[in-house]
Amino acid sequence: MTSTKTQITLHPLASAPPSSPVSNSHSVDTDIERSSSTANSNDSDPYRLRSKIQDAAHIAEMRKRSGGKKQGHVSDFYEQQNEKIEQLLKSIETHAQEGSDEFDANSLKVKIAVRASFLANCILAVLQLYAAISSLSLSFFATAADSVFDPGANFILNWLHKKSKQVDPTKYPVGGARLTTIGNIVYAFAMLTVSVILVAFSIQSLTTHEGGDTLEFHVPSVVAVGVAFVTKFLLFLYCFSIRNASSQVQVLWEDHRNDLFINGLGILTSSAGAKLRWWIDPMGAIIISILIICSWTWTSYVQFDHLAGRAAPVEFNQLVIYKTLTFSKDITQIDSCNAYHSGEKYVVEVDIVMAGDTPLWKTHDTSQDLQDQLETLPMVERAFVHVDYEVSHKPEHRKLV
């Protein structure tokens, strides 16, 4: 990965302190003007960010008396800025503790979501297979194909999630964080393949149909898919409420959401094919399959993006940079900072600058402690801290062509 020198503004529209941490020499200097308050406040807020926080009552009054969208946007901005400043001013230990507390609080809920989804998907797969085979409706075959894959996907993803925490470090030195991402990609391509086959069968049915203007209306099949729709709706509501607690629940929520559209459309087109015109049923199967293809193509794109090492959001980079700048007075500059996906979580690379005459033991201890602290952040998989004594050299890790 190409390393670039870092220039940062702590927030795009926040008023900067008199001496900004952005340097024209493409490095971040911590030699800035400190506020004249107590030493404790200097240590916790050296860039005086807290002074930029807008009073909640003032924001509420601004929103109340705003006569147009412009004032509303301004108040929204200040609310977001307040939130980001509060995140920056929290200690690394607080971020780590909040992540741990959130994980503990949601642990039981996540287990319920995963196990309930797996059990429901197993039962619904049988129901929807019955609906498809008994009615011979192509729309129901499309919904059944998606449903049959769900239990296998739940099992594989859950197994990979556990396996990723138990990999042999001699075989996988970087850990197993990417296993779940790879599993998502494999499952997505399996769903794409089945959907393409269903499209082919539906086109064949449209071109070779022989019979009346309508198909047979099979009530038990419609009831079976209706039960699946209601069950998926209840699971969707539950997973939606805790979707940010785990990547597993996020995937389940998206799957239940997609199944709602698929099952609902399947009931509609199958019934319309029996009551209105026969071609609505195979056409519905094509539409459902295309929706599945589009959905899993997007999922594949996102997962490939994570596997390829897409950059972390700007807000996360700002957090890492701020915490590094304020970590130790011995850190005089930041030469570069990169954070990027390694599967679901991020790898962080920070190049810091310390005085050339700093003792080796202090250089080592400071950088090691910073690395350990960064790795306690909830979204960080691994962190690497490199130390230098100047910023005039070419960026590291750049291949010469």
N, C-alpha and C positions, 0 to 999 in steps of 0.2 A: 504493500500500500504506500502510495506517495505521501510523504510527510510535508506539511506546509507550515510556515510560520504563522503564528496565531495573532489576530487582532480582535479585541473584544470590546463590546459595550455591554455593561451589565444589564441594561434594559433599553430597547430601542428608543423609547420616548421619555425615559426618566431623566431628570436633570442630573448631570454628572457632577461629582465633587470638583473643586478647583483644579486638582491635578488628577486627570483621568488615568486609569491603569492601561491605556492604550499607548504604545510607543511607536514613533515613526520608524524605528529600526526593526519593526516587525517582532518586537518582544514586549512583554508585559512587565512594567517596572512597579515595584511595591513602594518605591520612595515617594510617597504622596503626602499631601498635607493632612495631618491628623486633627481631629476635632479637639477642642480645648476642655472637654468634659473629663470625667474621672478616668483613672487608668483602666478600671474594669470595663467601662463602656468602650474605651479605645480598643481593648483586646477583642471584644465581642462584635464590634461594628466599626472597624477602622476606616471604612469608606463613607461613613455617616449615611448609610442607606435608610436607617430608620427615620431620619428627618424628612425623607421623601414620601413617607406613608401619609395618605390623605385620611382625614377623620371620616368615619363611617356616617356620622350625622350630616357632615357637609356633602358627602356624595349623595345621600338620600334626599337632601334638600335640593341639590342640583338636578337630580332626576325628577323630583316633584314639580319644580318650576320650569322644567325644560319645555319649550314650545315646539321643538322640532326634533328630528332624528339626530342632528349634530350633537346637541347637548346630551342626548341619550347615549350616543357612542362615546362621548368623553367620559361620562360616569362609568360606563362599562370598562373603559380602558383603565381608569383609576382603580376599580375593583380588582381587575386582573393584575395590575402593577402591585397593589398591596399584597395580593396572594403570593406573587413571585418573590417579592422582597422578604416576606415571612419565611418562605421556603429557603432562601439564601441564608438567612440569619439563623436558621436552626443548625445546631451542631450536627456533625456526622453521626455521633452517638444517638442523637434524637431521631434522625432519619432511620438509622438501623433499628432502633427500638420500636418505632412506629410500624416499620415493615414487619418486624417479628410479632408485635401485638396484633396487627391486622391478620397475619397468617394464622396465629393461634385462634383468634376470634372466629375466623371463617373456616377453620379446618373441618369442623363437623358439617357445616353447611355444604362445603365442597364435596365431602364424602357422600352426603345424601344426594346431591345433584348427579354425581357420577354414577352411583349405584342405582338410583331410581331411573336414570336415563337408560342404563344398560338393561335393566329388567324390563322396562317398558318397551324398549326397542326389540327385544327378543320376542315378546308377546305380539307386538304389532307387526313384526315381520311375518309371523305365521298367519295372522288375520288378513294382511294385505296380499299374501300369496294366495290364500283361499279366494279372496275377492277377485283377483286377476284370473285365476284358473277357472273358477266357476262361471264367470261372466264372459271370459275371452275378450274383455275390453282392453284395447291397446293403451288407453289412458291409465287404466288401473295397473297394467303391466309396467308402465313408466313409474308410477308411484311405488309399486312393489319392488322394483329394481333398486330404487333409492333406499327403501326401508330395509331390504335384506342386507345391504352393505353396512347399515348402521351398527348392529351389534358387533360385527367383526372390527369395525373402525374403533368403537369404544374400547374393546378388549385390547387391540393392538396399541392404541395410543396410551392407555393406562399402563400396559406392560412396558412400553418404551419410556414412559415418564419415570417408572421405578428403576428401570435398567440404567437410565442416564445418571442416576445417583450411585450406581454400584459397579461402574465400569472399572476394568483393570487399568491402573495408571501406567503400567509398563506398555500396554498396547495402545492406549489412548491418552497420551500425556496432557492433552488440553481438556480432558474431561468428556462427559457424554452429553453436553448441553445441546448438541446438534441432532441427536438421535430423534427427538420428538419432531423436529422440523423435517427431517428426512421422511419419517413416518407419515406426516401430513401430505408431503409431496407424492409419495407412493400411492396413498389412498386416493388422492385427488385424481391421479392419472387412471386409476382403476375405475372410478366413477365416470370419468370422461369416456373411457372405452365402452362401457356399458351403454351410456347415453347415445353414443354414435351408432351402436348396433341397433338400438331401439328406433332411432331416426330412420335407418335403412329399412327396417321392417315396416314402419309406418308408411313410408313412401311406396313400398311394394304393395301394401294393402290398398292404398289410394289408387294405384294403377291397375290392380287386378281384381277389384271388388266385383262380386257377383251376388245378387240377391235383391232384397227390397230396398225401399227408401230409408228405412230405419232399422236399428238393431234391437235385439231383445233387451228389455229393461229387467235387470236382476236386482230385486230389492235387498236380499241379504248382503250382496256385495257392496251396495251403496251404504248400508248400515255399518258394515265392517270398516270401510274407509272413513265413515263419519265418526266412529269411535276413535280411530287413529287421529283424526283431526282434533277432537276434543282433548285427548290425552296429550298431544303435542302442544296444544295451547296452554294447558296447565303447566307442563314442563318449561315451556317458553317463559311464562310469567315468573316462575321460580328462579330459573337460571338468569333471567334478565336482572333480577334484584341483586345478584351477587356476581355479575359477569366480570367485574374487575378484580375479583378475589384470586383468580387462577386462570392461566392460559387454557387449561382443560375446560373450565366452565365457559370461557369465551367461545371456544370451538363448539361446545354443546349448544350454547345459546344461538349461535349462527346456524347450526344444523337444524334446531327446532324451528327457528324462524323460516328457514327455507322450506322445511317440510310442511309448514302451515300453508304457504302459497301453493306448493306442489299438490298436496292432498285436496285443498279446496278447489283448485283448478281441475284436478282429476275427477272429482265428483260432478262438477259442472259440465265438463265436456263429455263424460261418459253418459250422463243422464240426457244431455242434449242430443247425443248420437242415437239414443233409443227413442226419444220423443219427437225430434225435429228432422234431422238429416244424418244419415250414417257416416258421412265424411267428417263430421265434427269430432267424432271419437279419435280416428287416427291423426287428424290435424291437431287435436288436443295433446296427443302423445308426443307429437313433434315439438309443440310449443313447450311442454313440460321438460322434454329432453334438452331443448336448447337453453332453457332457464338453468337446468342443472349444469350444463356445459359452461355457461357464462359464470355461474357462481363458483364452480371449482377451478375454472381457469384463473379467476381473480385470486382465489385462495392460493393456487400454485404460484402465481406471480409474487404475492406477498411473501410466501415461504422461501422462494428462490432469492428474493431480495434480502431476506434475513441471512440466508446461507451464504450469499455473495459478500456480505459485510457492509450493508447500507449504513450510512452515517446516522448516529443518534440524533434526536431532536435538538434544536438549538438551545432550548431551555435546560436540557440535561447537561449540555456542554458548559453552559453558563454556571450551573451549580458546581460542576467539577472544577472549573477554573477559579471560581470564587473561593471554594474550600481549599484549593491548593495555595492560592495567594495569601490566604489568612492562616495557613497551617503553622508556619514558623517564621520568625523574623530572620532566620538564616537564609530563607529562600528569597533572593533578590529579584528574580524575574522568572517568567514562564516563556520558554523558547517556542514550544508548540504543544498542542493538546488535540488528541484525536479520540473520539469515542464512536464505536461502530458495533453493529450486531454480530454476534456469534451464536446463531440460533435465536432463541427468544430474548436472551439478555445481551448485555454490552461488554465489549472489551475496551478498556480505557488505557491510553498511552499518553503519558505526560512527560515532557522534557523540561526540567527545572534548572535554574542557574543559581549557583552558590559561589561565594568568594573563592578565589583560587588558593588562598592560604587557609581555608577551612580544614581542620584535621580530618583525616580519613575516617576515623571512628564516628565523628559527628555527621559527616556526609552520609555514611552508610546508615547510621541509626535514624537520621531524619527521613531519608528517602524510603527506608524500609517501613518505618512507622506510617508514613503517608500512604504507601502502597497498601498496607494492612487496613488502614482506615477506609480507603476508597473501596476496598473489596467488601466492606460491611454494608455498603449502600445496597438496597434491595434489588436494583436492576443491574448490578455489576457482576459479571461472571468472573472476570480476572482483570487485574490492574498491573501496569508496568510503569515504573518510574525511572527515568534516565537522568543523570546529573551531569551538568557541564559547568564551565567557569566563564564562558563567553558566548556571544550570540552571532558572531561574524562568520561562522562556518556554514557550509552548505547543509541543507536539511538531511537528516539521517534517513536511511532506508530508501534512498532514491537511486534507482538503477541508471547507470550511465550507458546510453545507447551508442 
